[in-house]
């Protein structure tokens, strides 16, 4: 009697997350990554150059508005450290751009892919994973651009930027952003299959979240004006330790707190695990409610 490699059934255990099955669909993930990246820049004049232009223009606006006009600090800690404001804002923008874009795209997983999901079976986690990796291509383009400016300012002198062994933590920060964005995204996508109006709040919520993270200003602006309790609450935002640690690694100075960073990792893993459970439960019946 022949053994089936794939068995499709409506009976699932609570913690049956299909991780092994999802990994066996690596070719499909690659095809979705290619589809998402191609469709994103298809029929555009500049194509993938938009991945560079968008964060570049955003950084220029932040430098002018928040740096020059508002005069917000670009220091994460007190001291006579010198970092170009342009480089400071770009470091936060490329991280936030990847996180917010991936979260927003993942939150529409069921809605945007309902047509193909209703016709053919494949592990539904393939779609948010492919979304995360397709956006990762744009992030790497932006990161290379950032490295170009980073090297330029180092060679030009007049900054306190130094090479640090903390540069080795950058891949770990990228992995954390992927897990966090996908985790929040699949939680939202699981809820919006039934309550569509919640999807309208995602963009607004991300805007508030951005200003609640040390992107447009240095962490010293918060730490110097609030109590330790409020500071702790502020740093419970998992993106705050990610961004400050990213700057700490790239600049060789800044703010790093191991406790807050570990808490952000715990938060990231908890959000991702909750998202997997919700996603697994909703995918069985989403075609009836979408």
N, C-alpha and C positions, 0 to 999 in steps of 0.2 A: 504494500500500500504506500502510495507516494506521500511524502511529508511536505506540507505547505510551508513556505518561507514566511508568508504574511497571512495573518488571520484577522479579519475585521469583525469586531463584535461590539455590541452596545453595552456590554457588561464591563465595567471598569472598577477597580478598587480606588479608594481615595487617593492613595499615593502612587498610582500607576501613571507615571509621567511620560512614558514612551521615549525616554532619553536614548536608549540603545537603538530603537527603531529610527529615531530622528537622525542620528549620526550615520545610519546606513544610507540615507538619502543625500549624501554629500554632492553628488552630481546635480541633483535638483536644486540644492542650495546655490551652487555655482551658477546655474542657469537663471535663477531668480535674481542673483546679484547682478549678473550681466544685464538682465531685463530692466531692473530698477535703475541702474546707473545710466544705461543707454537712453531710456525713456525720459529721464530727468533732464538731459541736455539735448535731446533730439529736437530738430527744427529750431535750434537757437543759433545765432550768428557766431557767438564766441565759444559755445560749447563748454567743455570742462574749465575754461578760463574763469567762468563764473564762480567756481570754487575758490579762486584767488581774489577776484574782484569784490565779492560780497564781504568777506572779513576785513579786507583792506579798507574799503569805504567805511565800514562800521568802526574800525579802529581810528580812522581819521576824524570821524564825527565825535567819538568818545574823547579823543585827545583835545579837540577844540572846545566841546561843550563842558565836559566834566573836568578836564585838566586845566585849560586856559581860562575859560569864562567862570566856571564855578569854583575853580581852585581847590578841588578835592585832593586830599593827600594820596600819593601813590606808594606810601610806605606801609608795610605790614607790621613793622616794629619800629621803636624809636632808635635813632642813631643817625650818623652822618653818611648813610649809604646813598649812592647816586645810581639811579636806574632811569633810562629814558622813558618818559611817560608813554611814548608811542609803543615801545616794546612791552611795557607793563599792560596796557590795554589789549594789545594783540594776544598776549598769553592767555588772558582770561576769556577773550572772545572766541578763540578757536576751540577751547575746551567747551564753553557753553554752547557754541554753535552745533557741535557734534551731539552733545547730550540732548539739547532741546529738539533738534531735527529728528533724531532717532526716536525719542519719546513720542513726539507728535505723530510720526509716520507709523510707529508700532501701535499707537492707540487706535488707529483706523484699520487694523489688520483684517478683522472680520468683514467690515463694511466694504472696503475697497476690493477685497478678493472673494466676495460672496459668489460671484459668477463661476469662477473656476473651482472653488471649494464645493459648490453644489453639483459639479459634473464628474469630478475625479477624486479618488481618495489619495491622500498623502498625509503624513504627520503634520498637523497644523502649525507646530512650532517652527517648521521650516521657514514659514513666511517672515515672522519677526526676526529670526536669526539672519535671514538673507538681507532684510532691511538694515540691520545693524552693520553688516559687513559692507553693503553697498555705500552706506554713509561713511564708513571707515576709509574708503578710497578718497573721498573728498577731504576728510580730516588729514590724511597723510600728505595730500597736496598742500593743504594749508600749513601743516607742520613744517614741511620743507621750506615754504615761503618764510615762516617764522624763523627757522634756523638761518636763512640767508640774512635777515635783518639782525639776528642775534650775533652772528659772526662779524657783520659789518660794524656794529657798535663796539664790539670787543676790540677789533683791529683799529678803530678810530680813536680809542682811548677816551679818557674823561668819565668813565663809569666805574662802578664798584663790582661789576660782574666778574666772577671768577669761575673757572672750571671746578666742578665738585663731583665726588664719587656718588652723590645723590642723583646724578643723571641716570644712574642705573635703575632708579625706581620709576622712571617715566613709563615703561611698558606696563608695569603693575597698575599705574594710575589709569592708563588707557583701558585696560581690562576691567577695572572697577567701573569706569564710566559706561562701558558696554553693558555690563551686568545690571547696573542701576537703571539705565535708560530703558532696557528691555523689560526689566521687572516692573517698573511703573507703567510702561506702555501696555503690557499685556493685562495688567490689572484694570486699566482704564478701558481697554478693548473688550474685556469680559463684561464690564458693566454697561458700556454703551450699546451693546447688542440689543438690550431691552429698553434702556433709557437714552434715546438718541440726543436729547437736549444737553446731556452732560458733556458731549463732545464739543459743544460750543464754548465750554468753560476752559478747555485745555489751553488754548492760545493765551487767554487772559491770565490763567493761573501760571503759565510759564513766564509771562512778563513780570508778574509780581515776584515769582521765585528768583528771577534774574536780579532784580533790585534788592532782594533779600540775601544775595550772595556777594562776596567781595570781588566784583568784576569792574564796576565803574568807580571804585574807590579802594584804597588800601585798608587793611584790617585795623590799622591804628585808629582810623576814624571811629570805629565801633568800640574798641578796647579802651580808648581814652575818655569815653563819654558815658559808659554804662557800667553797672555793677557787675560783679563776677557772676552772679546768677543769670543775669540777662545775657552776658557773654557766653555762658555755657549753653543756654537755650539757642543762641544764634549759631553756635558751632555744632549743634545737633543736626543742623541742615547738612546732609551728607555731601553736598557739593562744595561747601565752604572749605573743609579740610583738603578736598581734592585740588581745588584751585590754588589755595595757599601753598600746599606741598609742591604742586607743579612749579610755581614761581620760585619756591625755595630751592628746588633742584636745578632749575634753569639759570637762576641768578647767582647761586652760591651763598645767599643770605636771605633772611626773611623769617617767616613764622612757621614753626613746625611743633606740634604737640602730639606726642605718640598716643596719648589717651584718646584725644578727639579723633585721631586718624583711625584707630582701632574701632572706636564706636561707629564711625562712618562705614567701616567694612562690615560690621555686624548688621547695621541698618540695611546696607546694600544686599547682603545675603538673605536677610529676613524678608525684605521686599520681593526679591527674586523668587524665593521659595513660595511665598504666598501667591505671587503671580502665577507660578507654574500650576499650583493646585486649582486656582480659580479658572485658569485657561483650560485645564484638563476637564473640569466639570462643565464648562460652558460649551466647549467645542462639540459635545455630543448632541446638543439641542439647538445650537445657534441658528441653524437653517429654518427652524420653526418660528423663530422670533425676529429674525433680521428683516 
